[in-house]
Amino acid sequence: MGVPSPDTPAPLFSMRRIISAALEEDLAYGDLTSTLLIPPTLLARADIIAKGHMIVAGVAIAREVFQTVDSTIELTTHAGDGTMVRPSTTILSMKGKAQSLLQGERIALNFLQRLSGIS
């Protein structure tokens, strides 16, 4: 990863290092299921939806996970950090290659669940 450039704020640089480490661990051998079963050109939509009452935290890192996996993924934030939400509230919507969405979803959800649980 190296040293942050003068244009990259330290927290963003640290966040990217954590994301890279998580992706390397999770995708060390690739996403075999997605690769074997899903055509690489298949496009999909996905939503991250709250399962219960919560204060949202970690949206920026979840977005960065998906952008790190595939910069062409389109992201829409519906509930930002610090927002109190009810069950069934959409927090984040994604559009892009199905394989890319699946590669990022577990890591993004892990960060959101952990950070929202702390908040």
PDB file as gemmi writes it, atoms N, CA and C in Angstrom:
CRYST1    1.000    1.000    1.000  90.00  90.00  90.00 P 1                      
ATOM      1  N   MET A   1       0.817  -1.192   0.000  1.00  0.00           N  
ATOM      2  CA  MET A   1       0.000   0.000   0.000  1.00  0.00           C  
ATOM      3  C   MET A   1       0.858   1.252   0.000  1.00  0.00           C  
ATOM      4  N   GLY A   2       1.995   1.230   0.726  1.00  0.00           N  
ATOM      5  CA  GLY A   2       2.876   2.375   0.711  1.00  0.00           C  
ATOM      6  C   GLY A   2       2.456   3.478   1.658  1.00  0.00           C  
ATOM      7  N   VAL A   3       2.919   4.662   1.333  1.00  0.00           N  
ATOM      8  CA  VAL A   3       2.664   5.848   2.145  1.00  0.00           C  
ATOM      9  C   VAL A   3       1.548   6.647   1.490  1.00  0.00           C  
ATOM     10  N   PRO A   4       0.651   7.270   2.306  1.00  0.00           N  
ATOM     11  CA  PRO A   4      -0.425   8.045   1.697  1.00  0.00           C  
ATOM     12  C   PRO A   4       0.133   9.226   0.913  1.00  0.00           C  
ATOM     13  N   SER A   5      -0.509   9.535  -0.201  1.00  0.00           N  
ATOM     14  CA  SER A   5      -0.112  10.716  -0.960  1.00  0.00           C  
ATOM     15  C   SER A   5      -0.623  11.946  -0.216  1.00  0.00           C  
ATOM     16  N   PRO A   6      -0.075  13.119  -0.503  1.00  0.00           N  
ATOM     17  CA  PRO A   6      -0.550  14.329   0.168  1.00  0.00           C  
ATOM     18  C   PRO A   6      -2.032  14.600  -0.096  1.00  0.00           C  
ATOM     19  N   ASP A   7      -2.579  14.031  -1.169  1.00  0.00           N  
ATOM     20  CA  ASP A   7      -3.984  14.254  -1.513  1.00  0.00           C  
ATOM     21  C   ASP A   7      -4.930  13.282  -0.819  1.00  0.00           C  
ATOM     22  N   THR A   8      -4.402  12.257  -0.147  1.00  0.00           N  
ATOM     23  CA  THR A   8      -5.241  11.251   0.505  1.00  0.00           C  
ATOM     24  C   THR A   8      -5.245  11.493   2.007  1.00  0.00           C  
ATOM     25  N   PRO A   9      -6.413  11.856   2.578  1.00  0.00           N  
ATOM     26  CA  PRO A   9      -6.474  12.054   4.026  1.00  0.00           C  
ATOM     27  C   PRO A   9      -6.090  10.770   4.763  1.00  0.00           C  
ATOM     28  N   ALA A  10      -5.426  10.907   5.909  1.00  0.00           N  
ATOM     29  CA  ALA A  10      -4.957   9.748   6.676  1.00  0.00           C  
ATOM     30  C   ALA A  10      -6.065   8.758   6.994  1.00  0.00           C  
ATOM     31  N   PRO A  11      -7.263   9.204   7.456  1.00  0.00           N  
ATOM     32  CA  PRO A  11      -8.311   8.216   7.752  1.00  0.00           C  
ATOM     33  C   PRO A  11      -8.718   7.401   6.518  1.00  0.00           C  
ATOM     34  N   LEU A  12      -8.775   8.048   5.353  1.00  0.00           N  
ATOM     35  CA  LEU A  12      -9.133   7.333   4.128  1.00  0.00           C  
ATOM     36  C   LEU A  12      -8.041   6.332   3.767  1.00  0.00           C  
ATOM     37  N   PHE A  13      -6.784   6.729   3.922  1.00  0.00           N  
ATOM     38  CA  PHE A  13      -5.674   5.825   3.644  1.00  0.00           C  
ATOM     39  C   PHE A  13      -5.749   4.603   4.557  1.00  0.00           C  
ATOM     40  N   SER A  14      -6.000   4.827   5.850  1.00  0.00           N  
ATOM     41  CA  SER A  14      -6.121   3.717   6.809  1.00  0.00           C  
ATOM     42  C   SER A  14      -7.295   2.819   6.462  1.00  0.00           C  
ATOM     43  N   MET A  15      -8.425   3.423   6.087  1.00  0.00           N  
ATOM     44  CA  MET A  15      -9.614   2.661   5.722  1.00  0.00           C  
ATOM     45  C   MET A  15      -9.311   1.765   4.521  1.00  0.00           C  
ATOM     46  N   ARG A  16      -8.613   2.309   3.544  1.00  0.00           N  
ATOM     47  CA  ARG A  16      -8.286   1.522   2.347  1.00  0.00           C  
ATOM     48  C   ARG A  16      -7.361   0.355   2.685  1.00  0.00           C  
ATOM     49  N   ARG A  17      -6.448   0.548   3.619  1.00  0.00           N  
ATOM     50  CA  ARG A  17      -5.560  -0.550   4.027  1.00  0.00           C  
ATOM     51  C   ARG A  17      -6.361  -1.666   4.683  1.00  0.00           C  
ATOM     52  N   ILE A  18      -7.308  -1.302   5.540  1.00  0.00           N  
ATOM     53  CA  ILE A  18      -8.145  -2.296   6.217  1.00  0.00           C  
ATOM     54  C   ILE A  18      -8.997  -3.042   5.199  1.00  0.00           C  
ATOM     55  N   ILE A  19      -9.576  -2.313   4.260  1.00  0.00           N  
ATOM     56  CA  ILE A  19     -10.405  -2.931   3.218  1.00  0.00           C  
ATOM     57  C   ILE A  19      -9.566  -3.885   2.374  1.00  0.00           C  
ATOM     58  N   SER A  20      -8.384  -3.463   1.971  1.00  0.00           N  
ATOM     59  CA  SER A  20      -7.512  -4.326   1.161  1.00  0.00           C  
ATOM     60  C   SER A  20      -7.176  -5.613   1.900  1.00  0.00           C  
ATOM     61  N   ALA A  21      -6.886  -5.494   3.184  1.00  0.00           N  
ATOM     62  CA  ALA A  21      -6.572  -6.687   3.981  1.00  0.00           C  
ATOM     63  C   ALA A  21      -7.779  -7.616   4.067  1.00  0.00           C  
ATOM     64  N   ALA A  22      -8.967  -7.048   4.267  1.00  0.00           N  
ATOM     65  CA  ALA A  22     -10.186  -7.867   4.354  1.00  0.00           C  
ATOM     66  C   ALA A  22     -10.469  -8.562   3.026  1.00  0.00           C  
ATOM     67  N   LEU A  23     -10.299  -7.848   1.924  1.00  0.00           N  
ATOM     68  CA  LEU A  23     -10.532  -8.446   0.605  1.00  0.00           C  
ATOM     69  C   LEU A  23      -9.515  -9.549   0.318  1.00  0.00           C  
ATOM     70  N   GLU A  24      -8.262  -9.308   0.660  1.00  0.00           N  
ATOM     71  CA  GLU A  24      -7.233 -10.331   0.439  1.00  0.00           C  
ATOM     72  C   GLU A  24      -7.554 -11.600   1.224  1.00  0.00           C  
ATOM     73  N   GLU A  25      -8.016 -11.430   2.450  1.00  0.00           N  
ATOM     74  CA  GLU A  25      -8.355 -12.591   3.279  1.00  0.00           C  
ATOM     75  C   GLU A  25      -9.576 -13.322   2.728  1.00  0.00           C  
ATOM     76  N   ASP A  26     -10.608 -12.568   2.367  1.00  0.00           N  
ATOM     77  CA  ASP A  26     -11.863 -13.176   1.933  1.00  0.00           C  
ATOM     78  C   ASP A  26     -11.771 -13.768   0.528  1.00  0.00           C  
ATOM     79  N   LEU A  27     -11.011 -13.127  -0.333  1.00  0.00           N  
ATOM     80  CA  LEU A  27     -10.954 -13.556  -1.737  1.00  0.00           C  
ATOM     81  C   LEU A  27      -9.592 -14.138  -2.106  1.00  0.00           C  
ATOM     82  N   ALA A  28      -8.885 -14.685  -1.128  1.00  0.00           N  
ATOM     83  CA  ALA A  28      -7.538 -15.211  -1.372  1.00  0.00           C  
ATOM     84  C   ALA A  28      -7.503 -16.198  -2.537  1.00  0.00           C  
ATOM     85  N   TYR A  29      -8.528 -17.015  -2.640  1.00  0.00           N  
ATOM     86  CA  TYR A  29      -8.593 -18.006  -3.721  1.00  0.00           C  
ATOM     87  C   TYR A  29      -9.640 -17.631  -4.756  1.00  0.00           C  
ATOM     88  N   GLY A  30     -10.077 -16.388  -4.739  1.00  0.00           N  
ATOM     89  CA  GLY A  30     -11.111 -15.929  -5.651  1.00  0.00           C  
ATOM     90  C   GLY A  30     -12.479 -16.319  -5.126  1.00  0.00           C  
ATOM     91  N   ASP A  31     -13.491 -15.849  -5.784  1.00  0.00           N  
ATOM     92  CA  ASP A  31     -14.870 -16.194  -5.428  1.00  0.00           C  
ATOM     93  C   ASP A  31     -15.299 -17.299  -6.388  1.00  0.00           C  
ATOM     94  N   LEU A  32     -14.952 -18.536  -6.044  1.00  0.00           N  
ATOM     95  CA  LEU A  32     -15.156 -19.661  -6.955  1.00  0.00           C  
ATOM     96  C   LEU A  32     -16.619 -19.861  -7.328  1.00  0.00           C  
ATOM     97  N   THR A  33     -17.523 -19.749  -6.361  1.00  0.00           N  
ATOM     98  CA  THR A  33     -18.946 -19.963  -6.640  1.00  0.00           C  
ATOM     99  C   THR A  33     -19.445 -18.961  -7.669  1.00  0.00           C  
ATOM    100  N   SER A  34     -19.167 -17.675  -7.439  1.00  0.00           N  
ATOM    101  CA  SER A  34     -19.612 -16.643  -8.379  1.00  0.00           C  
ATOM    102  C   SER A  34     -18.970 -16.826  -9.746  1.00  0.00           C  
ATOM    103  N   THR A  35     -17.681 -17.135  -9.751  1.00  0.00           N  
ATOM    104  CA  THR A  35     -16.967 -17.302 -11.014  1.00  0.00           C  
ATOM    105  C   THR A  35     -17.531 -18.458 -11.830  1.00  0.00           C  
ATOM    106  N   LEU A  36     -17.872 -19.556 -11.166  1.00  0.00           N  
ATOM    107  CA  LEU A  36     -18.364 -20.738 -11.872  1.00  0.00           C  
ATOM    108  C   LEU A  36     -19.832 -20.637 -12.268  1.00  0.00           C  
ATOM    109  N   LEU A  37     -20.636 -19.938 -11.480  1.00  0.00           N  
ATOM    110  CA  LEU A  37     -22.084 -19.954 -11.698  1.00  0.00           C  
ATOM    111  C   LEU A  37     -22.677 -18.692 -12.306  1.00  0.00           C  
ATOM    112  N   ILE A  38     -21.956 -17.584 -12.256  1.00  0.00           N  
ATOM    113  CA  ILE A  38     -22.532 -16.314 -12.709  1.00  0.00           C  
ATOM    114  C   ILE A  38     -21.724 -15.782 -13.887  1.00  0.00           C  
ATOM    115  N   PRO A  39     -22.394 -15.505 -15.003  1.00  0.00           N  
ATOM    116  CA  PRO A  39     -21.675 -14.939 -16.153  1.00  0.00           C  
ATOM    117  C   PRO A  39     -21.029 -13.604 -15.773  1.00  0.00           C  
ATOM    118  N   PRO A  40     -19.809 -13.349 -16.224  1.00  0.00           N  
ATOM    119  CA  PRO A  40     -19.098 -12.129 -15.834  1.00  0.00           C  
ATOM    120  C   PRO A  40     -19.777 -10.841 -16.292  1.00  0.00           C  
ATOM    121  N   THR A  41     -20.632 -10.917 -17.297  1.00  0.00           N  
ATOM    122  CA  THR A  41     -21.291  -9.712 -17.802  1.00  0.00           C  
ATOM    123  C   THR A  41     -22.681  -9.486 -17.203  1.00  0.00           C  
ATOM    124  N   LEU A  42     -23.149 -10.418 -16.364  1.00  0.00           N  
ATOM    125  CA  LEU A  42     -24.482 -10.286 -15.771  1.00  0.00           C  
ATOM    126  C   LEU A  42     -24.526  -9.085 -14.834  1.00  0.00           C  
ATOM    127  N   LEU A  43     -25.487  -8.189 -15.064  1.00  0.00           N  
ATOM    128  CA  LEU A  43     -25.671  -7.016 -14.215  1.00  0.00           C  
ATOM    129  C   LEU A  43     -26.754  -7.296 -13.189  1.00  0.00           C  
ATOM    130  N   ALA A  44     -26.621  -6.680 -12.018  1.00  0.00           N  
ATOM    131  CA  ALA A  44     -27.586  -6.913 -10.938  1.00  0.00           C  
ATOM    132  C   ALA A  44     -27.749  -5.647 -10.105  1.00  0.00           C  
ATOM    133  N   ARG A  45     -28.811  -5.656  -9.310  1.00  0.00           N  
ATOM    134  CA  ARG A  45     -29.074  -4.606  -8.323  1.00  0.00           C  
ATOM    135  C   ARG A  45     -29.126  -5.277  -6.964  1.00  0.00           C  
ATOM    136  N   ALA A  46     -28.735  -4.542  -5.949  1.00  0.00           N  
ATOM    137  CA  ALA A  46     -28.803  -5.080  -4.592  1.00  0.00           C  
ATOM    138  C   ALA A  46     -29.037  -3.933  -3.619  1.00  0.00           C  
ATOM    139  N   ASP A  47     -29.676  -4.255  -2.517  1.00  0.00           N  
ATOM    140  CA  ASP A  47     -29.923  -3.277  -1.461  1.00  0.00           C  
ATOM    141  C   ASP A  47     -29.426  -3.840  -0.140  1.00  0.00           C  
ATOM    142  N   ILE A  48     -28.876  -2.991   0.687  1.00  0.00           N  
ATOM    143  CA  ILE A  48     -28.584  -3.338   2.073  1.00  0.00           C  
ATOM    144  C   ILE A  48     -29.714  -2.737   2.891  1.00  0.00           C  
ATOM    145  N   ILE A  49     -30.423  -3.608   3.606  1.00  0.00           N  
ATOM    146  CA  ILE A  49     -31.644  -3.223   4.316  1.00  0.00           C  
ATOM    147  C   ILE A  49     -31.481  -3.523   5.802  1.00  0.00           C  
ATOM    148  N   ALA A  50     -31.905  -2.588   6.642  1.00  0.00           N  
ATOM    149  CA  ALA A  50     -31.834  -2.775   8.097  1.00  0.00           C  
ATOM    150  C   ALA A  50     -32.783  -3.883   8.531  1.00  0.00           C  
ATOM    151  N   LYS A  51     -32.297  -4.758   9.404  1.00  0.00           N  
ATOM    152  CA  LYS A  51     -33.134  -5.841   9.940  1.00  0.00           C  
ATOM    153  C   LYS A  51     -33.862  -5.412  11.211  1.00  0.00           C  
ATOM    154  N   GLY A  52     -33.399  -4.348  11.824  1.00  0.00           N  
ATOM    155  CA  GLY A  52     -34.019  -3.891  13.064  1.00  0.00           C  
ATOM    156  C   GLY A  52     -33.792  -2.406  13.245  1.00  0.00           C  
ATOM    157  N   HIS A  53     -34.280  -1.870  14.366  1.00  0.00           N  
ATOM    158  CA  HIS A  53     -34.019  -0.474  14.702  1.00  0.00           C  
ATOM    159  C   HIS A  53     -32.523  -0.333  14.950  1.00  0.00           C  
ATOM    160  N   MET A  54     -31.925   0.704  14.387  1.00  0.00           N  
ATOM    161  CA  MET A  54     -30.484   0.872  14.559  1.00  0.00           C  
ATOM    162  C   MET A  54     -30.057   2.281  14.212  1.00  0.00           C  
ATOM    163  N   ILE A  55     -28.871   2.639  14.676  1.00  0.00           N  
ATOM    164  CA  ILE A  55     -28.203   3.855  14.230  1.00  0.00           C  
ATOM    165  C   ILE A  55     -27.153   3.404  13.225  1.00  0.00           C  
ATOM    166  N   VAL A  56     -27.235   3.931  12.026  1.00  0.00           N  
ATOM    167  CA  VAL A  56     -26.353   3.519  10.936  1.00  0.00           C  
ATOM    168  C   VAL A  56     -24.938   4.060  11.169  1.00  0.00           C  
ATOM    169  N   ALA A  57     -23.964   3.206  10.958  1.00  0.00           N  
ATOM    170  CA  ALA A  57     -22.551   3.603  11.004  1.00  0.00           C  
ATOM    171  C   ALA A  57     -21.770   2.711  10.048  1.00  0.00           C  
ATOM    172  N   GLY A  58     -20.828   3.300   9.340  1.00  0.00           N  
ATOM    173  CA  GLY A  58     -19.977   2.520   8.448  1.00  0.00           C  
ATOM    174  C   GLY A  58     -20.345   2.591   6.979  1.00  0.00           C  
ATOM    175  N   VAL A  59     -21.219   3.527   6.615  1.00  0.00           N  
ATOM    176  CA  VAL A  59     -21.632   3.618   5.208  1.00  0.00           C  
ATOM    177  C   VAL A  59     -20.441   3.972   4.312  1.00  0.00           C  
ATOM    178  N   ALA A  60     -19.598   4.881   4.757  1.00  0.00           N  
ATOM    179  CA  ALA A  60     -18.444   5.277   3.934  1.00  0.00           C  
ATOM    180  C   ALA A  60     -17.525   4.090   3.662  1.00  0.00           C  
ATOM    181  N   ILE A  61     -17.283   3.283   4.670  1.00  0.00           N  
ATOM    182  CA  ILE A  61     -16.396   2.131   4.471  1.00  0.00           C  
ATOM    183  C   ILE A  61     -17.078   1.068   3.607  1.00  0.00           C  
ATOM    184  N   ALA A  62     -18.394   0.894   3.752  1.00  0.00           N  
ATOM    185  CA  ALA A  62     -19.124  -0.054   2.896  1.00  0.00           C  
ATOM    186  C   ALA A  62     -19.051   0.391   1.437  1.00  0.00           C  
ATOM    187  N   ARG A  63     -19.246   1.678   1.210  1.00  0.00           N  
ATOM    188  CA  ARG A  63     -19.148   2.210  -0.154  1.00  0.00           C  
ATOM    189  C   ARG A  63     -17.742   1.981  -0.716  1.00  0.00           C  
ATOM    190  N   GLU A  64     -16.740   2.230   0.108  1.00  0.00           N  
ATOM    191  CA  GLU A  64     -15.352   2.075  -0.338  1.00  0.00           C  
ATOM    192  C   GLU A  64     -15.030   0.615  -0.657  1.00  0.00           C  
ATOM    193  N   VAL A  65     -15.629  -0.321   0.083  1.00  0.00           N  
ATOM    194  CA  VAL A  65     -15.437  -1.747  -0.216  1.00  0.00           C  
ATOM    195  C   VAL A  65     -15.886  -2.027  -1.647  1.00  0.00           C  
ATOM    196  N   PHE A  66     -17.115  -1.606  -1.978  1.00  0.00           N  
ATOM    197  CA  PHE A  66     -17.638  -1.879  -3.317  1.00  0.00           C  
ATOM    198  C   PHE A  66     -16.822  -1.170  -4.392  1.00  0.00           C  
ATOM    199  N   GLN A  67     -16.396   0.067  -4.135  1.00  0.00           N  
ATOM    200  CA  GLN A  67     -15.600   0.797  -5.116  1.00  0.00           C  
ATOM    201  C   GLN A  67     -14.216   0.172  -5.291  1.00  0.00           C  
ATOM    202  N   THR A  68     -13.691  -0.435  -4.237  1.00  0.00           N  
ATOM    203  CA  THR A  68     -12.399  -1.119  -4.329  1.00  0.00           C  
ATOM    204  C   THR A  68     -12.527  -2.391  -5.164  1.00  0.00           C  
ATOM    205  N   VAL A  69     -13.617  -3.115  -4.967  1.00  0.00           N  
ATOM    206  CA  VAL A  69     -13.858  -4.342  -5.738  1.00  0.00           C  
ATOM    207  C   VAL A  69     -14.045  -4.009  -7.211  1.00  0.00           C  
ATOM    208  N   ASP A  70     -14.841  -2.968  -7.497  1.00  0.00           N  
ATOM    209  CA  ASP A  70     -15.165  -2.626  -8.886  1.00  0.00           C  
ATOM    210  C   ASP A  70     -15.611  -1.168  -8.931  1.00  0.00           C  
ATOM    211  N   SER A  71     -14.788  -0.324  -9.498  1.00  0.00           N  
ATOM    212  CA  SER A  71     -15.080   1.117  -9.518  1.00  0.00           C  
ATOM    213  C   SER A  71     -16.277   1.477 -10.392  1.00  0.00           C  
ATOM    214  N   THR A  72     -16.801   0.521 -11.165  1.00  0.00           N  
ATOM    215  CA  THR A  72     -17.967   0.819 -12.004  1.00  0.00           C  
ATOM    216  C   THR A  72     -19.292   0.587 -11.277  1.00  0.00           C  
ATOM    217  N   ILE A  73     -19.244   0.063 -10.056  1.00  0.00           N  
ATOM    218  CA  ILE A  73     -20.481  -0.148  -9.293  1.00  0.00           C  
ATOM    219  C   ILE A  73     -21.095   1.210  -8.971  1.00  0.00           C  
ATOM    220  N   GLU A  74     -22.392   1.343  -9.248  1.00  0.00           N  
ATOM    221  CA  GLU A  74     -23.126   2.569  -8.920  1.00  0.00           C  
ATOM    222  C   GLU A  74     -23.723   2.411  -7.529  1.00  0.00           C  
ATOM    223  N   LEU A  75     -23.485   3.399  -6.675  1.00  0.00           N  
ATOM    224  CA  LEU A  75     -23.932   3.336  -5.284  1.00  0.00           C  
ATOM    225  C   LEU A  75     -24.847   4.513  -4.964  1.00  0.00           C  
ATOM    226  N   THR A  76     -25.913   4.230  -4.223  1.00  0.00           N  
ATOM    227  CA  THR A  76     -26.816   5.273  -3.744  1.00  0.00           C  
ATOM    228  C   THR A  76     -27.003   5.083  -2.248  1.00  0.00           C  
ATOM    229  N   THR A  77     -26.649   6.107  -1.481  1.00  0.00           N  
ATOM    230  CA  THR A  77     -26.828   6.058  -0.034  1.00  0.00           C  
ATOM    231  C   THR A  77     -28.214   6.591   0.306  1.00  0.00           C  
ATOM    232  N   HIS A  78     -28.984   5.799   1.047  1.00  0.00           N  
ATOM    233  CA  HIS A  78     -30.329   6.203   1.466  1.00  0.00           C  
ATOM    234  C   HIS A  78     -30.360   6.627   2.930  1.00  0.00           C  
ATOM    235  N   ALA A  79     -29.438   6.109   3.735  1.00  0.00           N  
ATOM    236  CA  ALA A  79     -29.358   6.450   5.157  1.00  0.00           C  
ATOM    237  C   ALA A  79     -27.882   6.549   5.527  1.00  0.00           C  
ATOM    238  N   GLY A  80     -27.444   7.747   5.829  1.00  0.00           N  
ATOM    239  CA  GLY A  80     -26.038   7.962   6.140  1.00  0.00           C  
ATOM    240  C   GLY A  80     -25.698   7.675   7.589  1.00  0.00           C  
ATOM    241  N   ASP A  81     -24.418   7.770   7.891  1.00  0.00           N  
ATOM    242  CA  ASP A  81     -23.943   7.549   9.253  1.00  0.00           C  
ATOM    243  C   ASP A  81     -24.669   8.471  10.229  1.00  0.00           C  
ATOM    244  N   GLY A  82     -25.043   7.917  11.371  1.00  0.00           N  
ATOM    245  CA  GLY A  82     -25.726   8.680  12.403  1.00  0.00           C  
ATOM    246  C   GLY A  82     -27.235   8.708  12.272  1.00  0.00           C  
ATOM    247  N   THR A  83     -27.767   8.134  11.193  1.00  0.00           N  
ATOM    248  CA  THR A  83     -29.209   8.112  10.969  1.00  0.00           C  
ATOM    249  C   THR A  83     -29.847   6.977  11.760  1.00  0.00           C  
ATOM    250  N   MET A  84     -30.909   7.279  12.488  1.00  0.00           N  
ATOM    251  CA  MET A  84     -31.688   6.245  13.183  1.00  0.00           C  
ATOM    252  C   MET A  84     -32.676   5.683  12.162  1.00  0.00           C  
ATOM    253  N   VAL A  85     -32.667   4.359  11.978  1.00  0.00           N  
ATOM    254  CA  VAL A  85     -33.563   3.741  10.998  1.00  0.00           C  
ATOM    255  C   VAL A  85     -34.406   2.653  11.653  1.00  0.00           C  
ATOM    256  N   ARG A  86     -35.496   2.343  10.986  1.00  0.00           N  
ATOM    257  CA  ARG A  86     -36.413   1.282  11.418  1.00  0.00           C  
ATOM    258  C   ARG A  86     -36.143   0.023  10.597  1.00  0.00           C  
ATOM    259  N   PRO A  87     -36.697  -1.101  11.025  1.00  0.00           N  
ATOM    260  CA  PRO A  87     -36.569  -2.316  10.218  1.00  0.00           C  
ATOM    261  C   PRO A  87     -37.096  -2.080   8.799  1.00  0.00           C  
ATOM    262  N   SER A  88     -36.470  -2.693   7.840  1.00  0.00           N  
ATOM    263  CA  SER A  88     -36.831  -2.641   6.416  1.00  0.00           C  
ATOM    264  C   SER A  88     -36.423  -1.347   5.720  1.00  0.00           C  
ATOM    265  N   THR A  89     -35.666  -0.481   6.392  1.00  0.00           N  
ATOM    266  CA  THR A  89     -35.171   0.738   5.757  1.00  0.00           C  
ATOM    267  C   THR A  89     -33.980   0.389   4.867  1.00  0.00           C  
ATOM    268  N   THR A  90     -34.008   0.856   3.627  1.00  0.00           N  
ATOM    269  CA  THR A  90     -32.872   0.655   2.732  1.00  0.00           C  
ATOM    270  C   THR A  90     -31.766   1.631   3.123  1.00  0.00           C  
ATOM    271  N   ILE A  91     -30.580   1.094   3.336  1.00  0.00           N  
ATOM    272  CA  ILE A  91     -29.429   1.905   3.734  1.00  0.00           C  
ATOM    273  C   ILE A  91     -28.580   2.262   2.518  1.00  0.00           C  
ATOM    274  N   LEU A  92     -28.321   1.277   1.665  1.00  0.00           N  
ATOM    275  CA  LEU A  92     -27.445   1.467   0.517  1.00  0.00           C  
ATOM    276  C   LEU A  92     -27.943   0.615  -0.637  1.00  0.00           C  
ATOM    277  N   SER A  93     -27.956   1.190  -1.835  1.00  0.00           N  
ATOM    278  CA  SER A  93     -28.326   0.450  -3.048  1.00  0.00           C  
ATOM    279  C   SER A  93     -27.124   0.403  -3.978  1.00  0.00           C  
ATOM    280  N   MET A  94     -26.986  -0.725  -4.675  1.00  0.00           N  
ATOM    281  CA  MET A  94     -25.878  -0.919  -5.596  1.00  0.00           C  
ATOM    282  C   MET A  94     -26.395  -1.440  -6.934  1.00  0.00           C  
ATOM    283  N   LYS A  95     -25.711  -1.039  -8.008  1.00  0.00           N  
ATOM    284  CA  LYS A  95     -25.955  -1.592  -9.342  1.00  0.00           C  
ATOM    285  C   LYS A  95     -24.603  -1.850  -9.974  1.00  0.00           C  
ATOM    286  N   GLY A  96     -24.475  -3.032 -10.580  1.00  0.00           N  
ATOM    287  CA  GLY A  96     -23.217  -3.345 -11.244  1.00  0.00           C  
ATOM    288  C   GLY A  96     -23.139  -4.812 -11.607  1.00  0.00           C  
ATOM    289  N   LYS A  97     -21.943  -5.271 -11.903  1.00  0.00           N  
ATOM    290  CA  LYS A  97     -21.739  -6.676 -12.245  1.00  0.00           C  
ATOM    291  C   LYS A  97     -22.065  -7.535 -11.024  1.00  0.00           C  
ATOM    292  N   ALA A  98     -22.855  -8.584 -11.251  1.00  0.00           N  
ATOM    293  CA  ALA A  98     -23.291  -9.454 -10.153  1.00  0.00           C  
ATOM    294  C   ALA A  98     -22.096 -10.040  -9.405  1.00  0.00           C  
ATOM    295  N   GLN A  99     -21.080 -10.475 -10.127  1.00  0.00           N  
ATOM    296  CA  GLN A  99     -19.895 -11.045  -9.475  1.00  0.00           C  
ATOM    297  C   GLN A  99     -19.246 -10.027  -8.535  1.00  0.00           C  
ATOM    298  N   SER A 100     -19.149  -8.793  -8.971  1.00  0.00           N  
ATOM    299  CA  SER A 100     -18.534  -7.746  -8.151  1.00  0.00           C  
ATOM    300  C   SER A 100     -19.360  -7.456  -6.907  1.00  0.00           C  
ATOM    301  N   LEU A 101     -20.676  -7.402  -7.067  1.00  0.00           N  
ATOM    302  CA  LEU A 101     -21.549  -7.149  -5.917  1.00  0.00           C  
ATOM    303  C   LEU A 101     -21.397  -8.254  -4.881  1.00  0.00           C  
ATOM    304  N   LEU A 102     -21.338  -9.493  -5.343  1.00  0.00           N  
ATOM    305  CA  LEU A 102     -21.193 -10.621  -4.419  1.00  0.00           C  
ATOM    306  C   LEU A 102     -19.821 -10.639  -3.749  1.00  0.00           C  
ATOM    307  N   GLN A 103     -18.798 -10.229  -4.463  1.00  0.00           N  
ATOM    308  CA  GLN A 103     -17.457 -10.203  -3.877  1.00  0.00           C  
ATOM    309  C   GLN A 103     -17.361  -9.184  -2.743  1.00  0.00           C  
ATOM    310  N   GLY A 104     -18.076  -8.080  -2.859  1.00  0.00           N  
ATOM    311  CA  GLY A 104     -17.991  -7.039  -1.840  1.00  0.00           C  
ATOM    312  C   GLY A 104     -19.012  -7.127  -0.736  1.00  0.00           C  
ATOM    313  N   GLU A 105     -20.099  -7.860  -0.950  1.00  0.00           N  
ATOM    314  CA  GLU A 105     -21.222  -7.786  -0.008  1.00  0.00           C  
ATOM    315  C   GLU A 105     -20.893  -8.291   1.387  1.00  0.00           C  
ATOM    316  N   ARG A 106     -20.202  -9.391   1.538  1.00  0.00           N  
ATOM    317  CA  ARG A 106     -19.941  -9.923   2.884  1.00  0.00           C  
ATOM    318  C   ARG A 106     -19.050  -8.980   3.679  1.00  0.00           C  
ATOM    319  N   ILE A 107     -18.026  -8.452   3.030  1.00  0.00           N  
ATOM    320  CA  ILE A 107     -17.115  -7.545   3.726  1.00  0.00           C  
ATOM    321  C   ILE A 107     -17.830  -6.246   4.088  1.00  0.00           C  
ATOM    322  N   ALA A 108     -18.587  -5.689   3.149  1.00  0.00           N  
ATOM    323  CA  ALA A 108     -19.327  -4.450   3.426  1.00  0.00           C  
ATOM    324  C   ALA A 108     -20.317  -4.658   4.566  1.00  0.00           C  
ATOM    325  N   LEU A 109     -21.037  -5.785   4.540  1.00  0.00           N  
ATOM    326  CA  LEU A 109     -21.996  -6.077   5.614  1.00  0.00           C  
ATOM    327  C   LEU A 109     -21.294  -6.268   6.955  1.00  0.00           C  
ATOM    328  N   ASN A 110     -20.145  -6.928   6.956  1.00  0.00           N  
ATOM    329  CA  ASN A 110     -19.402  -7.114   8.205  1.00  0.00           C  
ATOM    330  C   ASN A 110     -19.044  -5.766   8.830  1.00  0.00           C  
ATOM    331  N   PHE A 111     -18.539  -4.845   8.020  1.00  0.00           N  
ATOM    332  CA  PHE A 111     -18.193  -3.519   8.538  1.00  0.00           C  
ATOM    333  C   PHE A 111     -19.435  -2.785   9.037  1.00  0.00           C  
ATOM    334  N   LEU A 112     -20.502  -2.786   8.243  1.00  0.00           N  
ATOM    335  CA  LEU A 112     -21.736  -2.094   8.657  1.00  0.00           C  
ATOM    336  C   LEU A 112     -22.305  -2.675   9.947  1.00  0.00           C  
ATOM    337  N   GLN A 113     -22.358  -3.991  10.040  1.00  0.00           N  
ATOM    338  CA  GLN A 113     -22.920  -4.625  11.237  1.00  0.00           C  
ATOM    339  C   GLN A 113     -22.083  -4.309  12.466  1.00  0.00           C  
ATOM    340  N   ARG A 114     -20.792  -4.414  12.329  1.00  0.00           N  
ATOM    341  CA  ARG A 114     -19.907  -4.173  13.473  1.00  0.00           C  
ATOM    342  C   ARG A 114     -19.972  -2.710  13.920  1.00  0.00           C  
ATOM    343  N   LEU A 115     -19.844  -1.795  12.974  1.00  0.00           N  
ATOM    344  CA  LEU A 115     -19.825  -0.374  13.327  1.00  0.00           C  
ATOM    345  C   LEU A 115     -21.191   0.117  13.797  1.00  0.00           C  
ATOM    346  N   SER A 116     -22.261  -0.367  13.179  1.00  0.00           N  
ATOM    347  CA  SER A 116     -23.607   0.023  13.625  1.00  0.00           C  
ATOM    348  C   SER A 116     -23.907  -0.563  14.999  1.00  0.00           C  
ATOM    349  N   GLY A 117     -23.398  -1.750  15.271  1.00  0.00           N  
ATOM    350  CA  GLY A 117     -23.591  -2.363  16.589  1.00  0.00           C  
ATOM    351  C   GLY A 117     -22.904  -1.568  17.687  1.00  0.00           C  
ATOM    352  N   ILE A 118     -21.763  -0.987  17.363  1.00  0.00           N  
ATOM    353  CA  ILE A 118     -21.029  -0.171  18.330  1.00  0.00           C  
ATOM    354  C   ILE A 118     -21.732   1.163  18.551  1.00  0.00           C  
ATOM    355  N   SER A 119     -22.321   1.711  17.477  1.00  0.00           N  
ATOM    356  CA  SER A 119     -22.947   3.034  17.593  1.00  0.00           C  
ATOM    357  C   SER A 119     -24.241   2.931  18.364  1.00  0.00           C  
TER     358      SER A 119                                                      
END                                                                             
